[in-house]
């Protein structure tokens, strides 16, 4: 594993307290920082995946000129508030498949 050095700035008293706490926990300040950094990057992975999925769905279901627009959230509306139209689902699916296959397919 390749490690990269990072320079951080903090008050001397905080660094001393952090080192003492790390020592009490049987670790070093560097190891504690690496653990914090790993946790920090894992925290938002689910949120990032959700945003990427939403962006992909928005892109794939965007209207193509000459075709009616069917919103992405259409399928998730309560059944009492929407008409179940198979044609709308088929049109949306066809648009998504067309985008996935590319323009030359």
C-alpha atoms as a printed R data frame, in Angstrom:
    type eleno elety resid chain resno       x      y       z
1   ATOM     1    CA   UNK     A     1   0.000  0.000   0.000
2   ATOM     2    CA   UNK     A     2   1.384  3.409  -0.948
3   ATOM     3    CA   UNK     A     3   1.156  5.997   1.820
4   ATOM     4    CA   UNK     A     4   1.085  9.739   1.275
5   ATOM     5    CA   UNK     A     5   2.142 12.280   3.866
6   ATOM     6    CA   UNK     A     6  -0.403 14.927   4.826
7   ATOM     7    CA   UNK     A     7   0.351 18.091   6.759
8   ATOM     8    CA   UNK     A     8  -2.370 19.347   9.092
9   ATOM     9    CA   UNK     A     9  -2.432 22.392  11.321
10  ATOM    10    CA   UNK     A    10  -3.810 22.434  14.863
11  ATOM    11    CA   UNK     A    11  -3.087 24.093  18.181
12  ATOM    12    CA   UNK     A    12  -0.166 22.557  20.087
13  ATOM    13    CA   UNK     A    13  -2.342 21.821  23.098
14  ATOM    14    CA   UNK     A    14  -4.848 19.859  20.974
15  ATOM    15    CA   UNK     A    15  -2.086 17.841  19.364
16  ATOM    16    CA   UNK     A    16  -0.609 17.046  22.791
17  ATOM    17    CA   UNK     A    17  -4.038 15.990  24.104
18  ATOM    18    CA   UNK     A    18  -4.692 13.852  21.019
19  ATOM    19    CA   UNK     A    19  -1.306 12.132  21.324
20  ATOM    20    CA   UNK     A    20  -1.933 11.427  25.010
21  ATOM    21    CA   UNK     A    21  -5.384 10.004  24.241
22  ATOM    22    CA   UNK     A    22  -3.961  7.840  21.453
23  ATOM    23    CA   UNK     A    23  -1.273  6.567  23.828
24  ATOM    24    CA   UNK     A    24  -3.945  5.646  26.387
25  ATOM    25    CA   UNK     A    25  -5.763  3.722  23.681
26  ATOM    26    CA   UNK     A    26  -2.575  1.888  22.694
27  ATOM    27    CA   UNK     A    27  -2.168  3.531  19.322
28  ATOM    28    CA   UNK     A    28  -0.478  6.513  17.699
29  ATOM    29    CA   UNK     A    29  -1.903  9.764  16.461
30  ATOM    30    CA   UNK     A    30  -1.121  8.665  12.884
31  ATOM    31    CA   UNK     A    31  -3.041  5.403  13.336
32  ATOM    32    CA   UNK     A    32  -5.950  7.252  14.940
33  ATOM    33    CA   UNK     A    33  -6.015  9.705  12.025
34  ATOM    34    CA   UNK     A    34  -5.958  6.871   9.469
35  ATOM    35    CA   UNK     A    35  -8.884  5.241  11.281
36  ATOM    36    CA   UNK     A    36 -10.793  8.525  11.328
37  ATOM    37    CA   UNK     A    37 -10.084  9.096   7.622
38  ATOM    38    CA   UNK     A    38 -11.313  5.598   6.707
39  ATOM    39    CA   UNK     A    39 -14.521  6.145   8.696
40  ATOM    40    CA   UNK     A    40 -15.012  9.599   7.220
41  ATOM    41    CA   UNK     A    41 -14.846  8.287   3.672
42  ATOM    42    CA   UNK     A    42 -17.194  5.350   4.419
43  ATOM    43    CA   UNK     A    43 -19.826  7.601   6.036
44  ATOM    44    CA   UNK     A    44 -21.184  9.049   2.832
45  ATOM    45    CA   UNK     A    45 -20.730  6.112   0.465
46  ATOM    46    CA   UNK     A    46 -24.431  5.197   0.640
47  ATOM    47    CA   UNK     A    47 -25.466  8.795  -0.002
48  ATOM    48    CA   UNK     A    48 -23.067  9.027  -2.928
49  ATOM    49    CA   UNK     A    49 -24.348  5.769  -4.440
50  ATOM    50    CA   UNK     A    50 -27.930  6.994  -4.118
51  ATOM    51    CA   UNK     A    51 -27.074 10.294  -5.827
52  ATOM    52    CA   UNK     A    52 -25.237  8.494  -8.646
53  ATOM    53    CA   UNK     A    53 -28.130  6.099  -9.171
54  ATOM    54    CA   UNK     A    54 -30.614  8.976  -9.237
55  ATOM    55    CA   UNK     A    55 -28.464 10.899 -11.743
56  ATOM    56    CA   UNK     A    56 -28.248  7.828 -13.982
57  ATOM    57    CA   UNK     A    57 -32.012  7.282 -13.836
58  ATOM    58    CA   UNK     A    58 -32.605 10.959 -14.633
59  ATOM    59    CA   UNK     A    59 -30.244 10.726 -17.598
60  ATOM    60    CA   UNK     A    60 -31.660  7.458 -18.918
61  ATOM    61    CA   UNK     A    61 -35.278  8.529 -18.588
62  ATOM    62    CA   UNK     A    62 -34.799 12.038 -19.993
63  ATOM    63    CA   UNK     A    63 -37.196 12.737 -22.847
64  ATOM    64    CA   UNK     A    64 -36.036 12.195 -26.410
65  ATOM    65    CA   UNK     A    65 -37.314 14.627 -29.031
66  ATOM    66    CA   UNK     A    66 -40.692 13.537 -30.308
67  ATOM    67    CA   UNK     A    67 -41.434 11.156 -27.442
68  ATOM    68    CA   UNK     A    68 -43.733 11.895 -24.496
69  ATOM    69    CA   UNK     A    69 -42.081 12.482 -21.126
70  ATOM    70    CA   UNK     A    70 -42.720  9.949 -18.351
71  ATOM    71    CA   UNK     A    71 -41.285 11.106 -14.988
72  ATOM    72    CA   UNK     A    72 -38.919  8.746 -13.166
73  ATOM    73    CA   UNK     A    73 -41.085  8.873 -10.029
74  ATOM    74    CA   UNK     A    74 -44.215  7.900 -11.961
75  ATOM    75    CA   UNK     A    75 -43.937  4.244 -10.978
76  ATOM    76    CA   UNK     A    76 -43.614  5.110  -7.305
77  ATOM    77    CA   UNK     A    77 -46.780  7.189  -7.029
78  ATOM    78    CA   UNK     A    78 -49.484  5.527  -4.920
79  ATOM    79    CA   UNK     A    79 -51.779  3.412  -7.088
80  ATOM    80    CA   UNK     A    80 -54.832  5.496  -6.077
81  ATOM    81    CA   UNK     A    81 -53.195  8.644  -7.494
82  ATOM    82    CA   UNK     A    82 -52.220  7.296 -10.896
83  ATOM    83    CA   UNK     A    83 -53.626  5.347 -13.740
84  ATOM    84    CA   UNK     A    84 -51.745  2.135 -14.427
85  ATOM    85    CA   UNK     A    85 -50.925  2.541 -18.087
86  ATOM    86    CA   UNK     A    86 -48.784 -0.239 -19.475
87  ATOM    87    CA   UNK     A    87 -48.002  1.869 -22.545
88  ATOM    88    CA   UNK     A    88 -46.270  4.510 -20.387
89  ATOM    89    CA   UNK     A    89 -44.079  1.876 -18.741
90  ATOM    90    CA   UNK     A    90 -43.231  0.364 -22.116
91  ATOM    91    CA   UNK     A    91 -42.310  3.760 -23.585
92  ATOM    92    CA   UNK     A    92 -40.050  4.599 -20.642
93  ATOM    93    CA   UNK     A    93 -38.376  1.187 -20.809
94  ATOM    94    CA   UNK     A    94 -37.825  1.578 -24.559
95  ATOM    95    CA   UNK     A    95 -36.194  5.005 -24.023
96  ATOM    96    CA   UNK     A    96 -33.885  3.602 -21.342
97  ATOM    97    CA   UNK     A    97 -32.898  0.636 -23.518
98  ATOM    98    CA   UNK     A    98 -32.309  2.947 -26.469
99  ATOM    99    CA   UNK     A    99 -29.944  5.070 -24.353
100 ATOM   100    CA   UNK     A   100 -28.110  1.999 -23.050
101 ATOM   101    CA   UNK     A   101 -27.701  0.520 -26.544
102 ATOM   102    CA   UNK     A   102 -26.345  3.787 -27.932
103 ATOM   103    CA   UNK     A   103 -27.243  5.747 -31.039
104 ATOM   104    CA   UNK     A   104 -25.750  3.271 -33.536
105 ATOM   105    CA   UNK     A   105 -27.520  0.184 -32.199
